[in-house]
Amino acid sequence: MTREVMAPLMFGGLIVFMLIGYPVAFSLAAVGLFFGFIGIELGFFQITLLQALPERVFGIISNDLLLAIPFFTFMGAILERCGLAEDLLDSMGQLFGPVRGGLAYAVIIVGAILGAITGTVAASVIAMGIISLPIMMRYGYNMRLATGVIAASGTITQLIPPSLVLVVLADQLGRSVGDMYAGAIGPSIVQVLLFCAYIAILSIVRPLDMPALPPEARTLNGWPLIRKCLWGMVPSIVLIFLVLGTILMGLATPTEGGAMGAVGAIVLAVLHNEAFSKRGKYAAFIALVALVLITALSMLGSVTAGLLSAVEKPLFIVFYVCLIAVLLEAVFIVKLRGLIWEASQSTMRISAMVIFILVGSTVFGLVFRGVDGDLWIEHMLTSLPGGVVGFLIFVNLFVFFLAFFLDYFEIAFIIIPLLAPVADKLGIDLIWFGVLLGANLQTSFMHPPFGFALFYLRGIASKEVKSSDIYWGALPWVGLQLVMAVVVIVWPGLVTEFLAKPNGVDPSKVEIQLEAPQDRKSTRLNSSHVKRSR
């Protein structure tokens, strides 16, 4: 066996393990150690290479950025169970009810809002499937359209900030999470508009597939309806502002933003829980307002520096007092320990899965580089016909087909570290590259037959909903997600325009002129003459 065939064999062995269905984290570690021992025996590298493993594992555990994952997961788990999705869907459904396809528009918009505040596909798909699917079926929506729009709207969470996928991609690409969030703003807005445009076209071409709600189904109108919509949307937008705004402005790290989001999720859960007293809800509202004021004053920077220094301490005192009062009522009166416990369990499982995948990918990656696997990947991808365009086409097709078998965490931790150095060498902006991959990775939840969004929908749908309707209904939306990836490739400014611009100074053209010695001497003489004359 020669050194040149070790890397292809490692990659092939990993694919075999994953096709068998063995857990990815343990597959990565097992393949890495197996080929590591073979490489040592054949003299391809020394055993001292494996001594780097403890340091690399310690580096994973001590990575502050990865702390954002449990915080955002906990935030999503709380909001998944607090009734926020039900309130949003009910109000938006009534608002858009008189329009053909109104329920579909409501599902898309609510999916975008939930995506921005929960970051989890399961929360969005399950909540919207339980609430919207029976209503769509009752009022004559085409079954494939109904299941497709619910599943697709749940996957918007993969692209819209503050998405967990973007955090992981930023970490693996070695770029700022704030820049990754800023770059994803444009594509996420276009994605929502693209979905709405598709519904608008279908409502003209096939109007019978999406009838408007009859008058008897629209129980609210006028100010009561507007108030209900605002009650569902405003606190959610405030939470998005707190989390996303502080990270984009550099006022908080992703971990700090995630912690703020977790606190905000508890406050929203209180506001949407009817079991809480009015005093408890007022306390939650005051805590939220205090946090918003602190954040807004911090964002304005030097303009409000004096005001912030004067009111920051009292505002924090008000925030903590109100938050403690809310938590005490939640624990001892309303008995939300069950909600918090379930959210904590879900967070623990996902965080443990991420860490084990990271450790396994570290073992695999170290041995893979030890047998020059990174050079093999680089040579293979840089020699593709078409240069940068050929590379992008291959990578997107490769990730698209990998998503049939792997979820986004596994793709991000296994494949992205191999692709990033090649993209950087080809001169591709890694923020733009990460957003492009994020748009592509949405399809991993929509692929028949293994898409998780389809599994979630199948699990909560009634027996009269056929699995074939769910799978066929997903296909047009997968096509729209691929169109989104093409739009990002064709229109790179959609990503880069939202990034911070450089100051415009070219260091190579900066000239520093020094005074000649005689000039400095004459200057000293003149200055001493002035002093003597004084």
Buried (B, 14 or more C-beta within 10 A) or exposed (E): EEBEEBBEBBBEBBBEBBEEEEBBBBBBBBBBBEBBEBBBEEEBBEEEBBEEBEEBBEEBEEEEBBBBBBBBBBBBBBBBBBBBBBBBBBBBBBBBBEBBBBBBBBBBBBBBBBBBBBBBBBBBBBBBBBBBBBBBBEBEBBBBBBBBBBBBBBBBBBBBBBBBBBBBBBBBBEBBBBBBBBBBBBBBBBBBEBBBEBBBEBBEEEEEBBBBBEEEEBEBEEEEBEEBBEBBBEBBEBBBBBBBBBBBBEBBBBBBBBBBBBBBBBBBBBBBBEEBEEEBBBBBBBBBBBBBBBBBBBBEEEEBEEEBEEBBEEBEEBBEBBBEBBBEBBEEEBEBEEBBEBBBEBBEEBBEBBBBBBBBBBBBBBBBBBBBBBEBBBEEBBEBEEEEEBBBBBBBEBBBEBBEBBBBBBBBBBBBBBBBBBBBEBEBBBBBBBBBBBBBBBBBBBBBEBBBBBBBBBEBBEEEBBBEBBBBBBEBBBEBBBBBBEBBBEBBEBBBEBBEEEEEEEEEEEEEEEEEEEEEEEEEEEEEEEEEEE
